[in-house]
Structures are given as structure tokens and as C-alpha cells.
């Protein structure tokens, strides 16, 4: 694992550990991934992923869990409002931030691997509040690799990720 990813995983783990009790059942939105594995190994969390579910149309599973994580998933949904409006409990979600010096991420070879939304902090907070979530904690993170170029230099100064802890009853 590269250093930037390792740092992001460690920061995410510390944030999750701060708000979710250890050894808890968590629904992680999206396919099984390295970050979910990291949280399982380091925190003892029991994580269930949504895998191949189309979360734009089938989000019924969120009703079954009190603890939900969503790491860099809402930008891939056409309508994250619907899922967030249905879910309740405790949520930790992170999104990559829209950056003025980089265009949106778009994978022309895989339509599921595109960013339909690139949020600002204000937009994401508004989405959460509009769907009934109360934000209790948040952090901004910078993420960069030590490679040459204008974008890597700018990423040292501009936050790339935004993570929130929110609750809804």
C-alpha cells in the first residue's frame, strides 16, 4: 500500500474509532474494499458491504443497520438523496472534494466508476441536513503523492477529502 493511501486509512480508522464502538456491525456502502478490510483487521468491526446492489434504486438494506459507513461512494450515485433520506442511525461518510484545478473523475471504460457529483463542504453538509442528518463532527484531509507536477503541489495546500459523523433518529 502506498504512503498516501496508508495515511488516509489510518486517519479514517481513527475517525471511525472515535465515533463507533469497537466490534460493532457496520454496513459499508459499496463493494468490499481495502478500507473495509483495514477497519475489520484493526478495529474488529464486522463489516457487511452492499456489493453489487444498485444503491440508486435498492437501498433497503440501510434500514437494517444502525451503523453505516460510506467512504467515497456518494459521488458515484445519481441520487444520493434517496438513500440518505431512507437511512437512519449513525453515519460516517467521506467524499472527495471538488477541486478548482482538477476536472471531475470520469472513467470512460466503466460507467459505474464515474463521479456524478463532486461536492464542496457546503453542498455535502446541505445534502445531509436536507435528508434529516445532524452533523456532530467533521474533518478535512489533504492527500498527495510525492510526485512532480502542478496538481500534486496544489494538493499539498487544498484539502482533498471531507469526512463527517452524523446521526438521525
C-alpha positions in Angstrom: 0.0 0.0 0.0 1.4 3.4 -0.9 2.0 6.0 1.8 -0.8 8.4 0.8 -3.4 5.5 1.0 -1.9 4.3 4.3 -2.2 7.7 5.8 -5.8 8.1 4.6 -6.7 4.6 6.0 -5.1 5.5 9.4 -7.0 8.8 9.6 -10.3 7.1 8.6 -9.7 4.4 11.2 -9.1 7.0 14.0 -12.3 8.9 13.0 -14.4 5.7 12.9 -12.9 4.5 16.3 -13.7 7.9 17.8 -17.5 7.6 16.9 -18.3 3.9 16.5 -17.8 1.3 19.3 -15.4 -1.4 18.5 -16.7 -4.8 17.5 -19.8 -3.3 16.0 -21.8 -4.5 13.0 -21.4 -1.9 10.2 -23.0 -1.6 6.8 -20.4 -0.2 4.4 -22.0 1.2 1.3 -20.3 -0.1 -1.9 -18.3 -3.1 -2.8 -15.9 -4.9 -0.5 -12.7 -2.9 -0.5 -9.3 -2.4 1.2 -10.5 0.2 3.6 -13.3 -2.0 4.9 -10.7 -4.8 5.4 -8.4 -2.4 7.2 -11.2 -1.4 9.6 -12.1 -5.1 10.2 -8.5 -6.0 10.9 -7.6 -3.0 13.1 -10.8 -2.3 14.9 -12.6 -5.7 14.9 -15.6 -4.2 13.2 -17.9 -6.6 11.5 -18.5 -5.1 8.1 -21.1 -6.0 5.6 -20.8 -4.4 2.2 -23.6 -3.8 -0.3 -21.6 -5.3 -3.1 -23.5 -5.4 -6.4 -26.6 -3.5 -5.3 -27.6 -0.5 -7.3 -27.7 2.0 -4.5 -29.7 4.4 -6.6 -32.6 2.1 -6.7 -32.1 -0.5 -4.0 -31.2 0.9 -0.6 -33.5 -1.1 1.6 -30.5 -2.7 3.4 -29.7 0.6 5.1 -32.9 0.2 7.3 -31.3 -2.9 8.9 -28.2 -1.3 10.3 -27.7 1.3 13.0 -24.1 2.0 12.0 -23.4 2.9 8.3 -20.2 3.9 6.6 -19.9 5.4 3.1 -16.4 6.0 2.0 -16.1 7.8 -1.3 -19.4 6.4 -2.6 -22.0 9.2 -2.7 -20.2 10.9 -5.6 -20.9 7.7 -7.7 -24.7 7.8 -7.1 -27.1 9.7 -9.4 -29.4 10.4 -6.4 -27.7 10.1 -3.0 -30.6 12.0 -1.5 -32.9 8.9 -1.7 -30.6 6.6 0.2 -29.7 9.3 2.8 -33.4 10.1 3.3 -34.2 6.4 3.9 -31.3 5.6 6.2 -31.1 6.4 9.9 -28.9 5.7 12.9 -25.2 6.7 12.9 -23.3 7.6 9.7 -19.7 8.2 8.9 -19.3 9.3 5.3 -16.4 10.7 3.3 -16.4 12.4 -0.1 -13.6 13.6 -2.3 -13.9 17.4 -2.6 -14.4 19.3 -5.9 -11.1 21.0 -6.7 -10.9 24.0 -8.9 -7.7 22.8 -10.6 -8.9 19.3 -11.5 -11.8 18.1 -13.6 -14.3 15.6 -12.3 -13.2 12.0 -12.3 -14.7 10.1 -15.3 -13.8 6.5 -16.3 -14.9 6.2 -20.0 -14.4 2.4 -19.8 -16.7 1.8 -16.8 -19.9 3.9 -16.3 -20.2 2.8 -12.7 -16.8 4.3 -12.0 -17.6 8.0 -12.5 -18.2 10.9 -10.3 -21.7 12.2 -11.0 -21.3 14.7 -8.1 -18.2 16.4 -6.8 -19.1 18.1 -3.6 -18.0 21.2 -1.8 -18.2 21.0 2.0 -21.2 23.3 1.9 -23.0 21.1 -0.6 -22.4 17.9 1.2 -23.5 19.4 4.6 -26.7 20.7 2.9 -27.4 17.2 1.5 -27.1 15.6 4.9 -29.2 18.3 6.7 -31.8 18.2 4.0 -32.2 14.4 4.5 -32.5 14.8 8.3 -29.0 14.1 9.4 -27.3 16.2 12.2 -23.6 16.6 11.7 -21.7 16.1 15.0 -18.1 16.0 13.8 -16.1 16.6 10.6 -12.6 16.8 9.3 -10.8 17.9 6.1 -7.8 16.0 4.8 -5.1 16.7 2.4 -3.8 13.8 0.3 -0.9 13.9 -2.1 1.8 11.8 -3.5 5.4 13.0 -3.7 5.5 13.2 -7.5 6.3 16.2 -9.7 3.6 18.4 -11.2 1.3 21.3 -10.6 -1.6 19.1 -9.2 0.5 17.3 -6.7 1.9 20.6 -5.4 -1.6 22.1 -5.2 -2.9 19.1 -3.3 -0.4 19.9 -0.5 -2.4 23.1 0.1 -6.0 22.2 -0.7 -8.0 19.6 1.2 -9.0 16.6 -0.9 -11.3 14.6 1.4 -14.1 15.6 3.7 -15.4 13.1 6.4 -18.4 13.6 8.7 -20.0 11.9 11.6 -23.8 12.4 11.6 -26.8 11.0 13.4 -30.5 10.6 12.5 -33.3 9.0 14.6 
